[in-house]
Amino acid sequence: MEVLVLLVALACYGWAVWSLQREGTPIYLFLACAGQLGMLATPLWNLLYRDDPYAADLAVFADLFGMPLYSLQAFGAAWHYTLPVMLTYYLYTQRWWFPNYFTALLAYIMFMFYHALIEVVGLNAGLWNYTNSPTMPPGISPAFLSVLMGALISLTLLYVVMTVRRYSWQSLFVFIVPAPLLLAILVRGVIGAPYWIVQAIDVEPWTQLIGSLSTLVLTLVGVHIFADALGKAEVELA
């Protein structure tokens, strides 16, 4: 599986270099590099969410802040959050997608399918599981929460790209490269706070359910905010 993940990463970098040479835009390359930088926060989620869902026999790429960074994470970081953004931006450049509130919601739904596919493949392959994850509201799995939050990170990253796409190379680098890292901290760290804070203290199960539900609601509110912002950003830059 590590080989397949690496091949996808190499394909993304190849596409980015090709776009740089053919179209003169560094956005795809900056997005791939930004994804790699974003993996610096990966061990933090295992700490905050008090759960390392990855299989014990996975190859460890490096120790990051005293916690394992697996090869799957290191190789997949180039495209995990950024690949759907690259594809959507490409559709925009070809005039096959235009940002407004409803198309942004549609993009978010497609991002959900993308992240759900990754979850399904990983779970079925035994690469990770959520058997030790904290309590969730009835009918909602930790995998579903991960899908919602991952799609929101991709959506907010798309908003960043659409907002700064006409900037100079230096400005594009400054805004895009650190974006996945900062957005992951915003979504998984801040929006996810009601979920992981109640797990860090000894509380009743019903309190854990309230924390999980709060994170779900905040995630959906974030989707509304950034979908609306995408439409307004296009109008302002038109």
VOTOR-596338 format. One record per residue (C-alpha): x, y, z; residue in three letters; chain. Coordinates in nm, 4 decimals. Layout:
<pts>
PT         u         v         w    r  c
PT         X         Y         Z  ALA  A
...
</pts>
This chain:
<pts>
PT         u         v         w    r  c
PT    0.0000    0.0000    0.0000  MET  A
PT    0.2902    0.2343    0.0719  GLU  A
PT    0.4050    0.1893   -0.2889  VAL  A
PT    0.0638    0.2869   -0.4258  LEU  A
PT    0.0454    0.5932   -0.1990  VAL  A
PT    0.3951    0.6952   -0.3097  LEU  A
PT    0.3039    0.6544   -0.6777  LEU  A
PT    0.0027    0.8848   -0.6337  VAL  A
PT    0.2285    1.1396   -0.4639  ALA  A
PT    0.4799    1.1203   -0.7488  LEU  A
PT    0.1982    1.1588   -1.0008  ALA  A
PT    0.0827    1.4751   -0.8215  CYS  A
PT    0.4336    1.6188   -0.8264  TYR  A
PT    0.4667    1.5248   -1.1929  GLY  A
PT    0.1394    1.7015   -1.2727  TRP  A
PT    0.2564    2.0028   -1.0729  ALA  A
PT    0.5851    2.0268   -1.2641  VAL  A
PT    0.4052    1.9808   -1.5954  TRP  A
PT    0.1608    2.2605   -1.5065  SER  A
PT    0.4491    2.4841   -1.4078  LEU  A
PT    0.6195    2.4318   -1.7426  GLN  A
PT    0.3093    2.4345   -1.9618  ARG  A
PT    0.0863    2.6915   -1.7900  GLU  A
PT    0.3417    2.8840   -1.5891  GLY  A
PT    0.1505    2.8439   -1.2637  THR  A
PT    0.3195    2.7232   -0.9445  PRO  A
PT   -0.0106    2.6657   -0.7624  ILE  A
PT   -0.0141    2.2865   -0.8081  TYR  A
PT    0.3475    2.2539   -0.6987  LEU  A
PT    0.2893    2.4756   -0.3970  PHE  A
PT   -0.0157    2.2663   -0.3052  LEU  A
PT    0.1841    1.9420   -0.3147  ALA  A
PT    0.4594    2.0937   -0.1030  CYS  A
PT    0.1988    2.2414    0.1296  ALA  A
PT    0.0543    1.8964    0.1881  GLY  A
PT    0.3964    1.7659    0.2870  GLN  A
PT    0.4374    2.0493    0.5354  LEU  A
PT    0.0928    1.9781    0.6740  GLY  A
PT    0.2032    1.6346    0.7952  MET  A
PT    0.3936    1.8048    1.0780  LEU  A
PT    0.0675    1.8235    1.2700  ALA  A
PT   -0.0195    1.4559    1.2200  THR  A
PT    0.1182    1.3253    1.5534  PRO  A
PT   -0.0717    1.6015    1.7332  LEU  A
PT   -0.4054    1.4455    1.6400  TRP  A
PT   -0.3077    1.1122    1.7955  ASN  A
PT   -0.2234    1.3006    2.1134  LEU  A
PT   -0.5332    1.5213    2.1283  LEU  A
PT   -0.7781    1.2536    2.0229  TYR  A
PT   -0.6126    1.0006    2.2554  ARG  A
PT   -0.6119    0.7372    1.9849  ASP  A
PT   -0.3553    0.5981    1.7420  ASP  A
PT   -0.5796    0.4171    1.4934  PRO  A
PT   -0.2986    0.2904    1.2733  TYR  A
PT   -0.2002   -0.0759    1.2536  ALA  A
PT    0.0996   -0.1714    1.4647  ALA  A
PT    0.2849   -0.3309    1.1711  ASP  A
PT    0.2906   -0.0201    0.9515  LEU  A
PT    0.6320    0.1045    0.8430  ALA  A
PT    0.7495    0.4060    1.0438  VAL  A
PT    0.8937    0.6830    0.8292  PHE  A
PT    1.0317    0.8913    1.1170  ALA  A
PT    0.9722    0.9941    1.4754  ASP  A
PT    0.8114    1.3372    1.4866  LEU  A
PT    0.7988    1.5098    1.8232  PHE  A
PT    0.8469    1.1742    1.9907  GLY  A
PT    0.5554    1.0118    1.8063  MET  A
PT    0.5647    0.7826    1.5011  PRO  A
PT    0.5065    0.9250    1.1560  LEU  A
PT    0.4140    0.6358    0.9292  TYR  A
PT    0.5263    0.6039    0.5687  SER  A
PT    0.1626    0.6116    0.4568  LEU  A
PT    0.1225    0.9506    0.6222  GLN  A
PT    0.4509    1.0887    0.4901  ALA  A
PT    0.3870    0.9829    0.1286  PHE  A
PT    0.0144    1.0539    0.1286  GLY  A
PT    0.0541    1.4016    0.2763  ALA  A
PT    0.1295    1.5413   -0.0707  ALA  A
PT   -0.2220    1.4607   -0.1906  TRP  A
PT   -0.4465    1.3722    0.1055  HIS  A
PT   -0.6017    1.7179    0.1420  TYR  A
PT   -0.4668    1.8782   -0.1736  THR  A
PT   -0.5588    1.6423   -0.4596  LEU  A
PT   -0.9305    1.7355   -0.4674  PRO  A
PT   -0.8287    2.1014   -0.4522  VAL  A
PT   -0.5922    2.0534   -0.7470  MET  A
PT   -0.8659    1.8832   -0.9495  LEU  A
PT   -1.1270    2.1468   -0.8674  THR  A
PT   -0.8904    2.4322   -0.9492  TYR  A
PT   -0.8043    2.2624   -1.2784  TYR  A
PT   -1.1756    2.2403   -1.3608  LEU  A
PT   -1.2003    2.6102   -1.2813  TYR  A
PT   -0.9150    2.6986   -1.5177  THR  A
PT   -1.0917    2.4992   -1.7923  GLN  A
PT   -1.4205    2.6817   -1.7189  ARG  A
PT   -1.5887    2.3578   -1.6110  TRP  A
PT   -1.6501    2.4781   -1.2549  TRP  A
PT   -1.7436    2.8197   -1.1221  PHE  A
PT   -1.7415    2.9068   -0.7518  PRO  A
PT   -2.0621    3.0121   -0.5863  ASN  A
PT   -2.2413    2.8963   -0.2749  TYR  A
PT   -2.4127    2.5984   -0.4332  PHE  A
PT   -2.1178    2.4778   -0.6415  THR  A
PT   -1.9023    2.5124   -0.3298  ALA  A
PT   -2.1465    2.2870   -0.1418  LEU  A
PT   -2.1332    2.0442   -0.4333  LEU  A
PT   -1.7538    2.0538   -0.4170  ALA  A
PT   -1.7704    1.9794   -0.0450  TYR  A
PT   -1.9941    1.6786   -0.1099  ILE  A
PT   -1.7473    1.5500   -0.3684  MET  A
PT   -1.4651    1.6068   -0.1208  PHE  A
PT   -1.6630    1.3985    0.1292  MET  A
PT   -1.6857    1.1121   -0.1206  PHE  A
PT   -1.3106    1.1412   -0.1811  TYR  A
PT   -1.2221    1.1296    0.1888  HIS  A
PT   -1.4819    0.8557    0.2485  ALA  A
PT   -1.3145    0.6463   -0.0230  LEU  A
PT   -0.9815    0.6833    0.1547  ILE  A
PT   -1.1431    0.5824    0.4855  GLU  A
PT   -1.3107    0.2775    0.3313  VAL  A
PT   -0.9912    0.1594    0.1615  VAL  A
PT   -0.7873    0.2103    0.4787  GLY  A
PT   -1.0406    0.0362    0.7035  LEU  A
PT   -1.0925   -0.2583    0.4691  ASN  A
PT   -0.7172   -0.3003    0.4244  ALA  A
PT   -0.6676   -0.2975    0.8016  GLY  A
PT   -0.4391    0.0040    0.7847  LEU  A
PT   -0.6300    0.1732    1.0673  TRP  A
PT   -0.9390    0.1254    1.2796  ASN  A
PT   -1.1414    0.3167    1.5356  TYR  A
PT   -1.2198    0.0400    1.7831  THR  A
PT   -1.0599    0.2362    2.0678  ASN  A
PT   -1.2101    0.5723    1.9705  SER  A
PT   -1.4254    0.7666    2.2196  PRO  A
PT   -1.8038    0.7642    2.2291  THR  A
PT   -1.9913    0.9163    1.9342  MET  A
PT   -2.3588    1.0042    1.8892  PRO  A
PT   -2.5700    0.6998    1.7899  PRO  A
PT   -2.5399    0.6212    1.4207  GLY  A
PT   -2.2272    0.8343    1.3709  ILE  A
PT   -1.8842    0.6722    1.3514  SER  A
PT   -1.5440    0.8344    1.4131  PRO  A
PT   -1.4673    0.7587    1.0479  ALA  A
PT   -1.7624    0.9773    0.9446  PHE  A
PT   -1.6355    1.2618    1.1624  LEU  A
PT   -1.2929    1.2238    1.0031  SER  A
PT   -1.4523    1.2439    0.6579  VAL  A
PT   -1.6454    1.5607    0.7452  LEU  A
PT   -1.3405    1.7324    0.8896  MET  A
PT   -1.1083    1.6225    0.6098  GLY  A
PT   -1.3512    1.7533    0.3473  ALA  A
PT   -1.3772    2.0836    0.5346  LEU  A
PT   -0.9984    2.1211    0.5343  ILE  A
PT   -0.9960    2.0629    0.1579  SER  A
PT   -1.2795    2.3143    0.1113  LEU  A
PT   -1.1037    2.5845    0.3115  THR  A
PT   -0.7842    2.5166    0.1193  LEU  A
PT   -0.9790    2.5631   -0.2045  LEU  A
PT   -1.1004    2.8976   -0.0698  TYR  A
PT   -0.7403    3.0031   -0.0031  VAL  A
PT   -0.6336    2.9063   -0.3542  VAL  A
PT   -0.9252    3.0834   -0.5198  MET  A
PT   -0.8611    3.3967   -0.3150  THR  A
PT   -0.4891    3.4291   -0.3888  VAL  A
PT   -0.4686    3.2699   -0.7349  ARG  A
PT   -0.3794    3.6007   -0.9040  ARG  A
PT   -0.1068    3.6945   -0.6586  TYR  A
PT    0.2660    3.6935   -0.7327  SER  A
PT    0.4668    3.3732   -0.6918  TRP  A
PT    0.6114    3.4969   -0.3645  GLN  A
PT    0.2672    3.5737   -0.2236  SER  A
PT    0.1282    3.2416   -0.3479  LEU  A
PT    0.4079    3.0630   -0.1643  PHE  A
PT    0.3434    3.2550    0.1571  VAL  A
PT   -0.0318    3.1919    0.1554  PHE  A
PT   -0.0567    2.8392    0.0111  ILE  A
PT    0.2367    2.6437    0.1531  VAL  A
PT    0.1527    2.6809    0.5253  PRO  A
PT   -0.2239    2.6668    0.4615  ALA  A
PT   -0.2901    2.2904    0.5078  PRO  A
PT   -0.0972    2.2882    0.8349  LEU  A
PT   -0.2814    2.5926    0.9713  LEU  A
PT   -0.6198    2.4775    0.8422  LEU  A
PT   -0.5731    2.1324    0.9946  ALA  A
PT   -0.5003    2.2998    1.3274  ILE  A
PT   -0.8121    2.5155    1.2838  LEU  A
PT   -1.0434    2.2274    1.1934  VAL  A
PT   -0.9084    1.9321    1.3886  ARG  A
PT   -0.7674    2.1393    1.6736  GLY  A
PT   -1.0205    2.4199    1.7247  VAL  A
PT   -1.3435    2.2945    1.5683  ILE  A
PT   -1.2648    1.9481    1.6999  GLY  A
PT   -1.1981    2.0856    2.0499  ALA  A
PT   -1.5403    1.9939    2.1957  PRO  A
PT   -1.4741    1.6350    2.0871  TYR  A
PT   -1.1209    1.5892    2.2159  TRP  A
PT   -1.1426    1.8063    2.5292  ILE  A
PT   -1.4160    1.5937    2.6833  VAL  A
PT   -1.2031    1.2871    2.6131  GLN  A
PT   -0.9124    1.4386    2.8055  ALA  A
PT   -1.1149    1.4607    3.1265  ILE  A
PT   -1.3111    1.1987    3.3147  ASP  A
PT   -1.6738    1.2739    3.2234  VAL  A
PT   -1.9967    1.0846    3.1813  GLU  A
PT   -2.0741    0.9231    2.8423  PRO  A
PT   -2.3587    1.1680    2.7784  TRP  A
PT   -2.1101    1.4556    2.8100  THR  A
PT   -1.8876    1.2890    2.5522  GLN  A
PT   -2.1856    1.2659    2.3211  LEU  A
PT   -2.2524    1.6381    2.3614  ILE  A
PT   -1.8888    1.7163    2.2800  GLY  A
PT   -1.9011    1.4968    1.9686  SER  A
PT   -2.2284    1.6505    1.8545  LEU  A
PT   -2.0892    2.0012    1.9097  SER  A
PT   -1.7956    1.9253    1.6834  THR  A
PT   -2.0317    1.7941    1.4161  LEU  A
PT   -2.2411    2.1115    1.4313  VAL  A
PT   -1.9338    2.3374    1.4218  LEU  A
PT   -1.8031    2.1466    1.1210  THR  A
PT   -2.1275    2.2021    0.9309  LEU  A
PT   -2.1258    2.5695    1.0283  VAL  A
PT   -1.7711    2.5911    0.8913  GLY  A
PT   -1.8890    2.4382    0.5638  VAL  A
PT   -2.1601    2.7037    0.5336  HIS  A
PT   -1.9176    2.9877    0.6134  ILE  A
PT   -1.6515    2.8870    0.3625  PHE  A
PT   -1.8995    2.7909    0.0901  ALA  A
PT   -2.0493    3.1393    0.1219  ASP  A
PT   -1.7006    3.2935    0.1291  ALA  A
PT   -1.6034    3.1135   -0.1917  LEU  A
PT   -1.8919    3.2722   -0.3797  GLY  A
PT   -1.8193    3.6176   -0.2419  LYS  A
PT   -1.4467    3.5881   -0.3167  ALA  A
PT   -1.5231    3.5146   -0.6834  GLU  A
PT   -1.7529    3.8173   -0.7055  VAL  A
PT   -1.4957    4.0467   -0.5437  GLU  A
PT   -1.2153    3.9278   -0.7744  LEU  A
PT   -1.4228    3.9244   -1.0920  ALA  A
</pts>
